[in-house]
Amino acid sequence: MKFKVFDKIRKEFINETAYFIDSDGEVYNAVDDEYCPNLEAIFSTGLKDKNGKEYEDGSVFIVGGKKRVIFWNKEYAAFMFRTKEESPNIGNFLDLLSMHNKEIIGSSLTNPELLEK
């Protein structure tokens, strides 16, 4: 599965490729196999919006006039989406066929204010 690495403390993506993830999605430094608790694996859906931008965990888009965020649900092993008001672990399954005509307006990881009204 394609992923990027996000630094939860600095609130930015890391462009280095010297990381790997274990079966639980935890990030490790590939040089010394050290666990990196401040880093998070951000998975790609493999889908792109109408402008060619890739949907990934944390992508924000608008459906029915409401902002939605994509997240990876480990329990269902599936990408889902939810509004800010909905529980962080409960959401709706992505309608993969309709995602190509939506537009990503940003990332909730680097811009959490996007989910504000």
N, C-alpha and C positions, 0 to 999 in steps of 0.2 A: 504494500500500500504506500502510495506517495505521501510524504509528510514534510513539513517545515518545522523548525525549532523556534519556539517563542520564549523569551526571557520574561518571566512573570514579575520580576522585581523592576527591571528597567523598562518594561512595557514596550518591547520592540522585538522584531524578528532577528534571528542570527543568520548570517549568510554563510557561515562555515559549514562544511559537510562532514566534519569529524565526529559525528554523533550517530548512535543507533538506538533503537527502542527494543524493549523486551516484550514478551507476550502480553504483559499487562499495560503496555503503552508508556512505561517509564523510560526516561531519557538517560543515556549513559555516554560518557566521553569515550570515543573509540580508541584513543591513544593509550589510556591507562585503565579502561573498563570501570571508571569511577562513576557512581550514581550522581546525577545532577538534579537535586530536588527543586531548584529554582527554574528549571527548564521544563517546558511542556511540548509534547508532540502535537502539531496541528495537522490533521488529516485532510487530504483533498478528496472531494467527491468524484473528481474526474469530469465533472460537467462544467460548462461555461455559460455565462449569461449572454444577453443579446449583443454585448460589446466585446465578447471574447475573454472576459475576465473569469478566472477560475473560482468556482464555489469551493469553500473550505470551511472547516470548523470556525465559527465566529463571524462568518459573512452575514451582513445585514442587507435585507431587501424588503420591498413593500408588496403586500398582498392584501387586497380588500381594504385599502386605506390604512392598514396597520403595519408597523415595522415588525419584521420577523428576523430571528437569528437562527442560523444553522448550528447544530451541535451533534457530536458523535455520542450515541447512546450505547454504552458498553453492554448493558443487559440484553438489548435486542440486536446488537452488532449491526447497527444501521444509523444512517444520517437521518435526523429529524429536524423540525423547526418549531419554534415557539415564540410567543410574544414575551415582553419583559414581565408581564403580570403572571404568566404561567409558571408552574413549578420548574426548577432547573433540570429535573430528570424526566419530566413528562412533556410530550409534544406530539406533533403530527408527523407521520412519515412523509418524506419528500415525494411529491408527484414528479418523478424524473422526466416525464414527457413534457411537462409544462415549464420547466426551469429555463429553457433556452430563450424564452421571450421576456424574462424578468431582468431587472438590472440591479447589480450589487451597488449599494450606496456607501459601503465602507466595511470596516471590521470592528466588532464590539471589543476585540482584544486591545487594539491600539487606540480606539476612540469609543470608550464605553458610553459617552454622552449621546451617541447616535440612537440609543434605545430610549432616551428620554423623549417625552412628547413635545 
